[in-house]
Amino acid sequence: MKRLRIIVSGRVQGVGFRWAAQKIARQLGVHGYVRNLPNGDVEIVAEGDDSAVDNMITWARKGPTWSRVDHLQLHDLPGPAEHDEFEVRP
């Protein structure tokens, strides 16, 4: 089980990034959430099997078609899983 906070920088707001992240997370069986941050970045909290979260990271490095990902920050989160689905937050 892996829990990560992923901060995605670049052109990632206003391009459908959150909705695409939700779709791929659900396909992979990853739980958590995605939300826009005030500074223009997107935050993803991803929880799930190691391989599923790794695949989510791989996807986040590219993002959806209209996005441009410049940088990814990965932060391990301690403790047990806190989410039972993947949601889009404002």
C-alpha positions in Angstrom: 0.0 0.0 0.0 1.3 3.4 -1.0 0.1 6.9 0.0 1.5 9.9 -1.8 0.9 13.6 -2.2 1.7 14.7 -5.7 2.1 18.3 -6.7 1.9 19.0 -10.4 3.2 22.2 -11.8 2.8 23.7 -15.3 -0.3 24.4 -17.4 -2.5 22.1 -15.3 -5.6 24.3 -14.4 -8.4 25.0 -16.9 -7.4 22.1 -19.1 -9.5 19.2 -17.6 -6.6 17.9 -15.5 -8.7 17.1 -12.4 -11.4 15.3 -14.4 -8.8 13.3 -16.3 -7.0 12.4 -13.1 -10.3 11.1 -11.6 -10.9 9.0 -14.6 -7.5 7.4 -14.6 -7.5 6.9 -10.8 -10.8 5.1 -11.0 -9.5 2.9 -13.8 -6.3 2.1 -11.8 -8.2 1.5 -8.5 -6.5 4.5 -6.8 -8.3 6.3 -4.0 -7.8 9.9 -2.8 -8.6 13.2 -4.4 -7.4 15.9 -6.8 -7.8 19.7 -6.4 -6.5 23.0 -7.7 -4.1 25.0 -5.6 -4.2 28.8 -5.4 -0.7 29.1 -6.9 -1.8 27.3 -10.2 -0.6 23.9 -9.3 -2.7 20.8 -8.9 -2.5 18.5 -5.8 -3.2 14.8 -6.0 -3.5 12.5 -3.0 -3.1 9.0 -4.2 -3.6 5.8 -2.2 -3.5 2.2 -3.4 -1.4 -0.7 -4.4 2.2 0.2 -5.2 1.8 -0.5 -8.9 -1.4 1.4 -9.2 0.0 4.5 -7.5 3.2 4.2 -9.6 1.0 4.1 -12.8 -0.8 7.2 -11.5 2.5 9.0 -11.1 3.5 8.0 -14.7 0.2 9.4 -15.9 0.6 12.7 -13.9 4.1 13.3 -15.5 2.2 13.8 -18.8 -1.3 14.7 -17.8 -4.2 15.0 -20.3 -3.8 16.2 -23.9 -4.3 19.9 -23.3 -2.0 20.2 -20.2 1.7 20.8 -20.0 3.4 19.3 -16.9 6.7 21.1 -16.0 7.4 19.6 -12.6 6.2 16.9 -10.3 6.9 16.8 -6.5 6.3 13.5 -4.6 5.7 13.4 -0.9 5.1 10.2 1.1 2.2 10.3 3.4 2.3 8.4 6.7 -0.5 6.3 8.1 -3.3 4.2 6.8 -5.5 5.0 3.8 -8.1 7.6 4.5 -10.2 7.5 1.3 -12.5 4.9 -0.2 -12.9 6.6 -3.6 -11.3 9.2 -5.8 -12.9 12.6 -5.9 -12.5 15.9 -7.6 -12.3 18.8 -5.1 -12.5 22.5 -6.0 
